Amino acid sequence: MKQCFKKLFTSLWFKVVGAFILTLLFLSLALFNIVDEITSVAFNQYLVGRGDYIEDIVPTLLPNQHHFADAPPIPELPKIPDRPISPPITIHGPGGEIIVETAKEHREAIAEREIIVNNFVQALIPTDAETVSLLFLQKVRRGVQKAIFATMILAIIVGTVLVRQITRPLSKLREATQTLAQGDLSVRVPVKSRDEVGRVAESFNQMAADLEQQEQVRRQMVADVAHELRTPLTVMNSNLEAMLDGLIQPNAAELDELHGETQRLIRMIEDLRLLSLADAGRLRICKENVDVFDIIDMVISRMTPLAHAQGIKLPAPMRAMSLIINGDVDKLQQAIGNLVDNGIRHTPAGGKVLVTAVQEKKLVHISVTDTGSGIPPEELPHLFDRFWRSDKSRSRHSGGSGLGLSIVQQIVDLHDGSVTAVSLDGMGATFTMTLPLAD
């Protein structure tokens, strides 16, 4: 029982309905006192004026009568109708008979004052205005009390309906939250209104959808990482076992292949570390003013041996003017280097990878164009996804980790820029980084 009362007192229904009742009760009591005071003063003024009016009007209604037996009878006066706010009136004839009487039930409660005309009691009027006022105010107060009681009942009904409309979607939201906490990320709540509760439901649905998508990405990434790690480890393990069994000799070629696989693992682990820092918002950059062409020259100088080894041309861009940006030199070198490496790996021998930089208003566009086989249109939206598996012409068996373009996007985002890809199938691809110029 104690728990039930505790649950009731802490419920939203009790708080809302209680607030309604307390507010209405306060307003009703204030209104009751104001109405009572105004009514009391006004009614007392009315009684005084009414009494004076009766004293003046009654003698004019009655003829002069004398104390004789043969006096003609008093003509009957028309009945005075009862009125809710009129004081009781009694008019007597010369013999004491009642000619007119109103509100007989008040006779015993109200004192009367005689009106004497020519030595005869002609009329009785109430002399106790306070008693008449009290009776009238009692009726008014009872009416106001009934109105207050009806208002309280209405407040309870309206509050209950309102709370039900609020708590019903909140209850569904609570159930959905519990389901979500248990691991079911597909749960959604119906949105039936456009008010604050409806917007909360929409936010919950959006949150659940984002969590579901992130969970799918996480699972896919774990599977992709496992796959990418398995391939070099399998090659390394097979070669080492063959060497141990004496099937192959640990010559320079075999050792060089093992070294290449270990380097691929190191690059992949470093890329994963960088992406994890970016996802957590802990990837720090050290910005400084630098010429874009200086960064491009450093990248081309580093990548030229790789390009020439595969028979690919990698010319240096022509400097028309200095393009100063505010950025992290090392991170921008990594981003441009990833784009150049991507172009080299997917350009056949005899092809060319071209790096350019042009200014457009307060922006600089850094483009890397290759003469490879191009990218199918349906794959363009997924190029910057982690471990996205493209067609065979752009597979990762040529040394890529599958994370290079994702890293490019993260670095560009940290510099308040954007990166896009344009390609015609069979005609190469162009990747463009757009960065703001320094102020």
C-alpha positions as CSV (number, residue, x, y, z in Angstrom):
1,M,0.0,0.0,0.0
2,K,2.8,2.4,0.9
3,Q,4.5,1.7,-2.5
4,C,1.2,2.4,-4.3
5,F,0.8,5.8,-2.6
6,K,4.4,6.6,-3.3
7,K,3.9,5.7,-6.9
8,L,0.7,7.8,-7.0
9,F,2.3,10.9,-5.4
10,T,5.3,10.7,-7.8
11,S,3.2,10.1,-10.9
12,L,2.8,12.7,-13.7
13,W,-1.0,12.5,-13.3
14,F,-0.8,13.5,-9.6
15,K,1.5,16.5,-10.4
16,V,-0.5,17.8,-13.4
17,V,-4.0,17.3,-11.8
18,G,-2.7,18.6,-8.5
19,A,-1.3,21.7,-10.1
20,F,-4.7,22.2,-11.9
21,I,-6.6,21.8,-8.6
22,L,-4.4,24.0,-6.5
23,T,-4.4,26.8,-9.2
24,L,-8.1,26.7,-9.6
25,L,-8.7,26.4,-5.8
26,F,-6.6,29.5,-5.2
27,L,-8.3,31.5,-8.0
28,S,-11.7,30.3,-6.8
29,L,-11.1,31.3,-3.2
30,A,-9.9,34.7,-4.3
31,L,-12.8,35.1,-6.6
32,F,-15.2,33.9,-3.9
33,N,-13.9,36.5,-1.4
34,I,-14.1,39.3,-4.0
35,V,-17.6,38.3,-5.1
36,D,-18.8,37.9,-1.5
37,E,-17.5,41.4,-0.5
38,I,-18.9,43.1,-3.6
39,T,-22.2,41.4,-3.4
40,S,-22.6,42.1,0.4
41,V,-21.9,45.8,-0.1
42,A,-24.1,46.1,-3.1
43,F,-27.0,44.2,-1.6
44,N,-27.0,46.1,1.6
45,Q,-27.1,49.3,-0.4
46,Y,-30.0,47.9,-2.4
47,L,-31.9,46.9,0.8
48,V,-31.5,50.4,2.3
49,G,-32.8,52.0,-0.9
50,R,-35.6,49.4,-1.2
51,G,-36.8,50.1,2.3
52,D,-36.9,53.8,1.7
53,Y,-38.8,53.2,-1.5
54,I,-41.4,51.1,0.3
55,E,-41.9,53.6,3.1
56,D,-42.6,56.2,0.4
57,I,-44.8,54.2,-1.8
58,V,-47.0,52.2,0.6
59,P,-48.9,55.3,2.0
60,T,-49.8,56.3,-1.5
61,L,-51.3,52.9,-2.2
62,L,-53.7,53.0,0.8
63,P,-56.7,55.3,1.3
64,N,-57.3,57.2,4.5
65,Q,-59.1,55.0,6.9
66,H,-60.9,55.9,10.1
67,H,-61.6,53.8,13.1
68,F,-65.3,53.2,12.3
69,A,-67.2,50.0,11.9
70,D,-68.9,51.1,8.8
71,A,-65.7,52.0,7.0
72,P,-65.7,50.8,3.5
73,P,-63.5,47.8,2.8
74,I,-60.0,48.3,1.5
75,P,-59.9,47.5,-2.2
76,E,-57.8,44.5,-2.9
77,L,-54.3,45.3,-4.3
78,P,-52.7,43.4,-7.0
79,K,-50.4,40.6,-5.9
80,I,-46.8,41.7,-5.7
81,P,-44.7,39.1,-7.4
82,D,-41.8,37.5,-5.6
83,R,-38.4,38.4,-6.8
84,P,-35.1,36.7,-5.9
85,I,-33.6,39.9,-4.6
86,S,-36.7,41.6,-3.2
87,P,-37.2,41.7,0.6
88,P,-40.4,40.2,2.0
89,I,-43.3,42.7,2.2
90,T,-46.6,42.5,4.1
91,I,-49.5,45.1,3.8
92,H,-52.4,45.1,6.3
93,G,-55.8,46.7,6.2
94,P,-57.4,48.7,9.0
95,G,-58.7,45.6,10.6
96,G,-55.3,44.0,10.6
97,E,-56.1,41.6,7.8
98,I,-53.3,40.8,5.4
99,I,-53.8,42.4,2.0
100,V,-50.4,41.6,0.4
101,E,-47.7,39.3,1.6
102,T,-44.5,38.1,-0.1
103,A,-42.0,35.5,1.0
104,K,-44.0,34.2,3.9
105,E,-41.3,31.7,4.8
106,H,-39.1,34.6,5.9
107,R,-41.6,36.2,8.3
108,E,-40.2,34.4,11.4
109,A,-36.6,35.1,10.5
110,I,-36.9,38.8,9.7
111,A,-37.9,41.6,12.1
112,E,-40.6,44.0,10.7
113,R,-41.2,47.7,11.1
114,E,-44.8,49.0,11.0
115,I,-46.0,51.7,8.7
116,I,-48.9,53.7,10.3
117,V,-51.2,55.8,8.3
118,N,-54.0,57.7,10.1
119,N,-53.5,55.6,13.3
120,F,-53.8,52.3,11.5
121,V,-51.0,49.8,10.8
122,Q,-50.9,49.9,7.0
123,A,-47.8,47.8,6.2
124,L,-44.9,45.9,7.7
125,I,-41.4,46.1,6.1
126,P,-38.3,44.3,7.2
127,T,-36.1,46.3,9.5
128,D,-33.2,43.8,9.9
129,A,-31.3,44.4,6.6
130,E,-28.4,42.3,7.9
131,T,-30.6,39.2,8.2
132,V,-31.9,39.7,4.7
133,S,-28.4,40.2,3.4
134,L,-27.2,37.1,5.2
135,L,-29.9,35.0,3.7
136,F,-29.1,36.3,0.2
137,L,-25.4,35.9,0.6
138,Q,-25.9,32.3,1.8
139,K,-27.6,31.5,-1.4
140,V,-24.9,33.2,-3.4
141,R,-22.2,31.4,-1.5
142,R,-23.8,28.0,-2.0
143,G,-24.0,28.7,-5.7
144,V,-20.3,29.7,-5.8
145,Q,-19.4,26.6,-3.8
146,K,-21.2,24.4,-6.2
147,A,-19.4,26.1,-9.1
148,I,-16.1,25.6,-7.4
149,F,-16.8,21.9,-6.8
150,A,-17.9,21.5,-10.4
151,T,-14.7,23.3,-11.5
152,M,-12.6,20.9,-9.4
153,I,-14.3,17.9,-11.0
154,L,-13.8,19.3,-14.5
155,A,-10.1,20.0,-13.6
156,I,-9.6,16.4,-12.6
157,I,-11.3,15.1,-15.8
158,V,-9.4,17.5,-18.1
159,G,-6.1,16.8,-16.3
160,T,-6.6,13.0,-16.5
161,V,-7.3,13.2,-20.3
162,L,-4.3,15.5,-20.8
163,V,-2.0,13.3,-18.8
164,R,-3.2,10.3,-20.6
165,Q,-2.4,11.9,-23.9
166,I,1.1,12.8,-22.7
167,T,1.9,9.5,-20.9
168,R,0.7,7.1,-23.5
169,P,3.4,8.0,-26.0
170,L,5.9,8.4,-23.2
171,S,5.1,4.9,-22.0
172,K,5.7,3.6,-25.5
173,L,8.9,5.5,-25.7
174,R,10.0,4.0,-22.3
175,E,9.3,0.5,-23.6
176,A,11.2,1.2,-26.8
177,T,14.1,2.5,-24.8
178,Q,14.2,-0.6,-22.7
179,T,14.1,-2.7,-25.9
180,L,16.9,-0.7,-27.4
181,A,19.0,-1.1,-24.2
182,Q,18.5,-4.9,-24.6
183,G,20.2,-4.7,-28.0
184,D,17.3,-4.5,-30.5
185,L,18.3,-1.5,-32.6
186,S,15.4,-2.0,-35.0
187,V,12.8,-0.7,-32.5
188,R,10.9,2.4,-33.5
189,V,8.0,4.4,-31.9
190,P,5.0,5.7,-33.8
191,V,4.9,9.5,-34.2
192,K,1.3,10.7,-33.9
193,S,1.7,14.3,-33.1
194,R,3.9,17.3,-34.0
195,D,4.2,18.7,-30.5
196,E,7.2,18.3,-28.1
197,V,6.4,14.6,-27.4
198,G,6.2,13.9,-31.1
199,R,9.6,15.6,-31.6
200,V,11.0,13.5,-28.8
201,A,9.7,10.4,-30.6
202,E,11.2,11.5,-33.9
203,S,14.6,12.1,-32.2
204,F,14.4,8.7,-30.6
205,N,13.7,7.1,-34.0
206,Q,16.6,9.0,-35.6
207,M,18.9,8.0,-32.7
208,A,17.9,4.3,-33.1
209,A,18.4,4.5,-36.9
210,D,21.9,6.0,-36.4
211,L,22.8,3.4,-33.8
212,E,21.6,0.6,-36.1
213,Q,23.6,2.0,-39.0
214,Q,26.7,2.5,-36.8
215,E,26.3,-1.1,-35.6
216,Q,26.1,-2.3,-39.1
217,V,29.2,-0.3,-40.1
218,R,31.0,-1.6,-37.0
219,R,30.2,-5.2,-37.8
220,Q,31.2,-4.8,-41.4
221,M,34.4,-3.1,-40.4
222,V,35.3,-5.9,-38.0
223,A,34.7,-8.4,-40.7
224,D,36.7,-6.3,-43.2
225,V,39.6,-5.9,-40.8
226,A,39.6,-9.6,-40.0
227,H,39.7,-10.3,-43.7
228,E,42.4,-7.8,-44.5
229,L,44.6,-9.0,-41.6
230,R,44.0,-12.6,-42.5
231,T,45.4,-12.3,-46.0
232,P,48.9,-11.1,-45.2
233,L,49.1,-13.2,-42.1
234,T,48.2,-16.3,-44.1
235,V,50.8,-15.5,-46.7
236,M,53.5,-14.9,-44.0
237,N,52.5,-18.0,-42.1
238,S,52.6,-20.2,-45.2
239,N,56.0,-18.9,-46.3
240,L,57.5,-19.3,-42.8
241,E,56.2,-22.8,-42.5
242,A,57.6,-23.7,-45.9
243,M,61.0,-22.3,-44.9
244,L,60.9,-24.3,-41.6
245,D,60.0,-27.4,-43.5
246,G,62.8,-26.8,-46.0
247,L,60.5,-26.5,-49.0
248,I,61.8,-23.1,-49.9
249,Q,65.0,-21.4,-49.0
250,P,65.0,-18.1,-47.0
251,N,66.5,-16.2,-49.9
252,A,66.3,-12.4,-50.5
253,A,63.1,-12.7,-52.7
254,E,61.2,-14.6,-50.0
255,L,62.4,-12.3,-47.3
256,D,61.5,-9.2,-49.3
257,E,57.9,-10.6,-49.8
258,L,57.6,-11.2,-46.1
259,H,58.8,-7.7,-45.4
260,G,56.2,-6.3,-47.9
261,E,53.5,-8.1,-46.0
262,T,54.6,-6.8,-42.7
263,Q,54.7,-3.3,-44.1
264,R,51.2,-3.7,-45.3
265,L,50.1,-4.8,-41.9
266,I,51.8,-1.8,-40.3
267,R,50.2,0.6,-42.7
268,M,46.8,-0.9,-42.1
269,I,47.2,-0.8,-38.3
270,E,48.3,2.8,-38.5
271,D,45.4,3.7,-40.7
272,L,43.0,2.1,-38.3
273,R,44.5,4.0,-35.4
274,L,44.2,7.3,-37.3
275,L,40.5,6.6,-38.1
276,S,39.7,5.5,-34.6
277,L,41.2,8.8,-33.3
278,A,39.2,10.8,-35.9
279,D,36.0,8.9,-34.9
280,A,36.6,9.7,-31.2
281,G,37.4,13.4,-32.0
282,R,40.9,13.0,-30.7
283,L,42.8,13.4,-34.0
284,R,44.8,16.5,-33.4
285,I,46.1,18.8,-36.2
286,C,48.7,21.5,-36.0
287,K,47.8,24.3,-38.4
288,E,50.1,26.8,-40.0
289,N,50.2,28.9,-43.1
290,V,51.7,26.9,-46.0
291,D,51.8,27.1,-49.8
292,V,49.8,24.3,-51.4
293,F,52.4,23.9,-54.1
294,D,55.1,23.2,-51.4
295,I,53.0,20.3,-50.1
296,I,52.4,19.0,-53.6
297,D,56.1,19.1,-54.4
298,M,56.9,17.1,-51.2
299,V,54.4,14.5,-52.1
300,I,55.6,14.2,-55.7
301,S,59.2,13.9,-54.6
302,R,58.3,11.0,-52.3
303,M,56.0,9.2,-54.8
304,T,58.0,9.6,-58.0
305,P,60.2,6.5,-57.4
306,L,57.1,4.4,-57.0
307,A,55.5,5.9,-60.1
308,H,58.6,5.4,-62.3
309,A,59.0,1.9,-61.1
310,Q,55.6,1.1,-62.6
311,G,56.1,3.1,-65.7
312,I,53.8,5.9,-64.8
313,K,54.5,9.6,-65.3
314,L,54.0,11.9,-62.3
315,P,54.9,15.5,-63.4
316,A,55.2,18.4,-61.0
317,P,52.5,21.0,-61.3
318,M,53.2,24.5,-62.8
319,R,53.3,27.3,-60.3
320,A,51.2,30.2,-61.5
321,M,51.0,31.9,-58.0
322,S,51.3,31.0,-54.4
323,L,48.2,29.5,-52.8
324,I,48.4,29.9,-49.0
325,I,46.2,27.7,-46.8
326,N,46.1,27.2,-43.1
327,G,46.6,23.6,-42.4
328,D,48.6,20.7,-40.9
329,V,51.4,20.0,-43.3
330,D,51.9,16.4,-42.3
331,K,48.2,15.5,-42.5
332,L,47.8,17.3,-45.8
333,Q,50.8,15.5,-47.2
334,Q,49.2,12.2,-46.1
335,A,45.9,13.1,-47.8
336,I,47.4,14.1,-51.1
337,G,49.8,11.2,-50.9
338,N,46.9,8.8,-50.5
339,L,45.2,10.2,-53.6
340,V,48.4,10.0,-55.6
341,D,49.1,6.4,-54.4
342,N,45.5,5.5,-55.3
343,G,46.0,6.9,-58.8
344,I,49.4,5.1,-59.3
345,R,48.0,1.7,-58.2
346,H,45.1,1.9,-60.6
347,T,46.9,3.4,-63.7
348,P,48.4,1.0,-66.2
349,A,52.1,1.3,-67.3
350,G,52.5,4.2,-69.7
351,G,49.8,6.1,-68.0
352,K,50.0,9.4,-66.1
353,V,48.9,10.8,-62.8
354,L,48.5,14.6,-62.8
355,V,48.3,16.8,-59.6
356,T,47.0,20.4,-60.0
357,A,46.0,23.2,-57.8
358,V,43.7,26.1,-58.8
359,Q,42.1,29.0,-57.0
360,E,38.4,29.8,-57.1
361,K,37.5,32.9,-55.0
362,K,38.5,32.0,-51.4
363,L,38.9,28.3,-52.1
364,V,41.7,26.2,-53.6
365,H,41.0,23.0,-55.5
366,I,43.7,20.3,-55.4
367,S,43.0,17.6,-58.0
368,V,44.6,14.3,-58.6
369,T,43.7,12.8,-62.1
370,D,44.7,9.4,-63.3
371,T,44.4,7.7,-66.7
372,G,43.3,4.4,-65.3
373,S,40.2,2.3,-66.2
374,G,37.8,4.6,-64.4
375,I,35.1,3.9,-61.8
376,P,31.6,2.7,-62.5
377,P,29.0,5.3,-61.6
378,E,27.2,3.1,-59.1
379,E,30.4,2.8,-57.1
380,L,31.2,6.5,-56.8
381,P,29.0,7.1,-53.7
382,H,30.9,4.4,-51.8
383,L,34.5,5.3,-52.6
384,F,35.1,6.9,-49.2
385,D,33.6,4.1,-47.2
386,R,36.0,2.0,-45.2
387,F,37.1,-1.2,-46.9
388,W,34.8,-0.6,-49.8
389,R,35.4,-3.4,-52.3
390,S,35.5,-2.0,-55.8
391,D,35.9,-4.0,-59.0
392,K,39.0,-6.0,-59.7
393,S,40.8,-3.2,-61.5
394,R,40.8,-1.3,-58.2
395,S,41.3,-4.2,-55.8
396,R,43.6,-3.9,-52.8
397,H,45.9,-6.7,-53.8
398,S,48.3,-4.1,-55.2
399,G,49.2,-2.9,-51.7
400,G,46.3,-0.7,-50.5
401,S,44.7,-1.1,-47.2
402,G,41.2,0.0,-48.3
403,L,41.3,2.9,-45.8
404,G,43.2,5.5,-47.8
405,L,40.3,7.4,-49.2
406,S,38.5,7.3,-45.8
407,I,41.5,8.9,-44.2
408,V,41.6,11.6,-46.9
409,Q,38.0,12.5,-46.1
410,Q,38.7,12.6,-42.3
411,I,41.7,14.9,-42.9
412,V,39.8,17.2,-45.3
413,D,36.9,17.4,-42.8
414,L,39.4,18.5,-40.1
415,H,40.4,21.4,-42.4
416,D,36.8,22.5,-43.0
417,G,37.0,21.3,-46.6
418,S,35.4,18.7,-48.9
419,V,36.6,15.9,-51.2
420,T,34.8,14.6,-54.3
421,A,35.4,12.0,-57.0
422,V,34.4,12.2,-60.7
423,S,35.0,9.4,-63.2
424,L,33.8,8.1,-66.5
425,D,34.1,4.4,-66.8
426,G,37.1,3.5,-68.8
427,M,38.5,7.1,-68.8
428,G,40.2,7.5,-65.5
429,A,39.2,9.3,-62.4
430,T,39.7,12.7,-60.8
431,F,39.7,13.2,-57.0
432,T,39.4,16.9,-55.8
433,M,40.1,18.3,-52.4
434,T,38.6,21.7,-51.8
435,L,40.1,23.8,-48.9
436,P,39.7,27.4,-47.8
437,L,42.5,29.8,-48.4
438,A,44.2,31.5,-45.5
439,D,42.8,34.9,-44.4
